[in-house]
Every structure is written in structure tokens, then in C-alpha cells.
Amino acid sequence: MYKLVINPNNQKGHINPELQGHFSEHLGRCIYEGLFVGEDSDIPNTKGMRNDVVEALKEMKIPVLRWPGGCFADEYHWKDGVGPKEKRKKMINTHWGGVVEDNSFGTDEFMELCKQIGCKTYINGNVGSGTVQEMSEWVEYMTMEGVSPMADWRKENGHEDAYTVNYFGVGNENWGCGGNMTPEYYGNLYRRYQTYVRNYNNEKPVFKVCCGANADDFEWTDVVMDTCFKRPTPPNAHGLMDGLSLHYYTVPNTWETKGAATVFNSKDWYNTLKKTLYMEELIRTHTAIMDKYDKKNEIGLIIDEWGTWYDVEPGTNPGFLYQQNTIRDALVAGINLNIFNKHCDRVKMANIAQLVNVLQSVILTDGEKMIKTPTYYVFKMFNCHQGAELLDSHIENEMIGDEDNKVPNLTESVSISEDGTINITINNLSCTDAYDIDGVLVDKNIASVKGEILTGKMDAHNTFENPSVVKTEDFDDVTCKENRISFKIPACSVLHLAVKTV
């Protein structure tokens, strides 16, 4: 029996909905076919956006979407993607598959997509191959209400009202595909470029994201923060940035041979989950560095690329990064989302890579067909935490796995929503064993519990032939008495319990 203790009297921080954000890049079939099919397609669409995908994302309650990249962002020139489609320039997508990018999905289409989904917008600007003027004019095109060359151009293109840009990333992976820069060089470039990310509407300020580190490159964080906080600065250096990004992917083996998405054994299972749990150490260490410069905790840590990265599915374009999605991926999602919740004091947004048909997708498509992956159901299950308050909680656990790959058998996070519902999300990381759990709520008696669970064999996944192998099911095997709750969580499971108290 493992004890779970929850203290509703101790609220630890606010969980931004954006911790469950997503990422869409011009990569493989994410944008084209996955999200956008064009108005002339036989696939049902609204202004070119797939109706089935949009409805699924609305149901999942996606809070924010990042675009256009990724590595693609630092070779993307936004002016090529606005205006009449027949006049837009074509280009070769040199990063991803060497295919032709016809720019039929651009700024106005992205804003239309976010409008249909009902989510916030996160634009990533081009520092690697773009100019300050280009970035400045893009912000002007999107957010300027009054008279200006770019605002007038937007209106000529049929969009009278200015858009809202909630988040703007000044470059992407500038330590690598975004320019192979040193942290000192990028830090100074960031100071310059961000100056021209103007707030044309002070009631809707743009949240500026500085390019942060690749995984455990702690020197990058330290040097970039130091560079941005050196003189001369605004009255407070926090004015230069609102967020600092971090990228970390769960790669089971090596970058050369990553491992298969659906063919793996228990050793691979525990190795993958162990590498996923490294996210906790990364957040703690990068946060400690940020604390040296940002003592008031005003700059958010933005984990805008995370998730599993396997070898592509056999027979698919290696540059398209198409992979299947199993219960193992569901556990990766559940572990990460609980970690983000636990660190909501510093982590303000996270964006899984990627939305459709690329890496750890929540949706896969094949022509007119669409399926929801196990990861989709985890995100839908976890949307109970969006905008809630993190509660103090702890679950007893033990280390399991093989000799080289030990992980805790259980991880959790708990929040309380505005209506007083206490939402508990627990992951069982064992691929063989179920566990009895005895939960205690401090100073609260339980009125009712409603549960839902995602579980199955560790390699279980949905296909276009069998789309409902893995899906959320009701979980009713819960015993409650006064302030105690008891249940058994099956192996390979992500569980959500919604608790009403008296």
C-alpha cells in the first residue's frame, strides 16, 4: 500500500493553461494535410482547415500553438507567405525532407487556425537568416491597429483588424540550426532584435521569449542571462525578456539509432521513462541559474519543444519524422505534465513536439482518415489542471526497473479548480505491476469521486484500421470514507480522479 497525502490548505502556485501547449512546424505532414488541406480539398474543411482535426483539438482544449518552427523558423521569411496564394514564392524546405514549400499556409492562415481552435498564438521569429527589419515588420503586420505600411498591407490582404500575438520567440535553437551561435553572440543579438518586437497595443503586450538551452547546456543559460542583464539595460533587465526557452527530447538510445516507436521490450520501456524523468533535473538546474539574475521570479521557463523522438516509421520519408504513438508515449506525456505542474512557479509554458503527424503527435492522419493517439487522451485528461492552483501533495514510491534503468513506480500532481474540485493525476510507471494506494486529504472530507484512466499493454497503439485500441475509460473502483480514498492503479496507466469535498 502506497500513501498519497494531499493538503488542500497549501496552494503552491498557479498552473498556466499554456503548460499544455503544442507546436506545429512546416515539417512533413504536420501543416499540409495534417492541419491545412486548402479550400478546394475533398476533405471537409473550413477556410482550408481540416474540420475533424480542429474539432478534436477544441475537445482537447489546446491552450496555445507555436508556429512556424522549429528549425524552419530561422529560414522562414514571412512576407513570402502573405497575399494572393498564386503569387506567393515557393522554396525548398532544406531542413525537412527537401520538399517544395509553396507558402500557401502563412501568417493569416495560422491566425485563422488559432481562431477556429480558440487558442493563443505563439510566433517564432527568424534570427538565423532574417533581419531586424523583417522581424519588426512582421510584428507590425500582425499587431498594428492604425496606419502603417504593414498594417495597410494586412488590410489589403483582407484582414482589417489587427491580430493578437500572445507570445513571440526571438529565434529558435540559435545554438544549432538557428545559426550555430555562441551564447555571448546570441545574447547580444537577442538584446538588439527584441527591441523591435514592439507593443503596438499596450492592452495586449507581446510576451517575448529568448532562445534558451539545448537540454543540459547550463553554460548557455548562464551566459545568455548574464549578457541580457548587463548594462546598459532598461530600468529593470526583466524588461528585455519575459521567458527563456528550453528544449529536451526523450531519445531512448542514441541520436543515430533512436529506437522504434512500437517494437520495444521492458528494458527499452524503463530506459525511455528514466530519460523522460531527467526533465525534473533540467528544470531545477536551469531554474537555479535563472534565480541568480531574476531574483523576483519574473521570467518564465518556456519548454517549447519536448516529447519522444524515435526512428521514423518504416517506409516513410526520414525527413518527415513520422512515428507511431503507444502507451509508452502516454506515460512520457503524463510524467512530463506532472513535472510541469510541480514547477509551475517557474515553468509558464510548454509545447509538445508536434501537433499532427510529427514526433509525439496527438493526432495522426492518412488522407481523409484521422486517429487520436494515446498522447491525445492524456492531454484531454490533464486539461482539468488548466488554470487551477497546484496543491501540496506527495506520494510514496519505490524504485523499479532493471539494473541500469531505475525509475519511481508512481508520480503525481494535484490541483484545485475554481469550483473546488480537487484533480489528482497519477502515473504508474511499472509495465507489469498494479499498486494499491491509500490517499488522505488534510482537513477535508470526500463527497464523491469520478475517475478516468488510460491503460493497456505497453506497446498498445491506435491504427487507422483499429482506431480505438487505446482510449480513456471510466474508473470506478474507488473506495471513499471521510477524508480517505483507496484504489488500485493498474500497470502502464495514467489515472485522473476528480474529487468533490464537503
Buried (B, 14 or more C-beta within 10 A) or exposed (E): EBEBBBBBEEBBBEBBBBBBBBBBBBBBBBBBBBBBBBEEEEBEBEEBBBBBBBEBBEEBBBBBBBBBBBBBBBBBBBBBBBBEBEEBEEBEBEBBBEBEBBBBBBBBBBBBBBBBBEBBBBBBBBBBEBEBEBBBBBBBBBBBEEEBEBBEBBEEBEBEEBBBBBBBBBBBBBBBBBBEBBBEBBBBBBBEBBEBBEEBBEEEEBBBBBBBBBBBBBEBBBBBBBBBBEEEEEEEBBEBBBBBBBBBBBBBBEEEEBBBBBEBEBBBBBBBBBBBBEBBEBBEBBBEBBBEBBEEEEBBBBBBBBBBBBBBBEEBBEBBBBBBBBBBBBBBBBBBBBBBBBBBBBBBBBBBBBBBBBBBBBBBBEEEEBBBBBBBBBBBBBBBBBBBBBBBBEBBBEEBBEEEBEBBBBBBBBBBBEEEBBBBBBBBBBBEEBBEBBBBBEEBEBEEBBBBBBBBEBBBBBEEEEBEBBBBEEBEEBEBEEBBBBBEBBBBBBBBBBBEBE
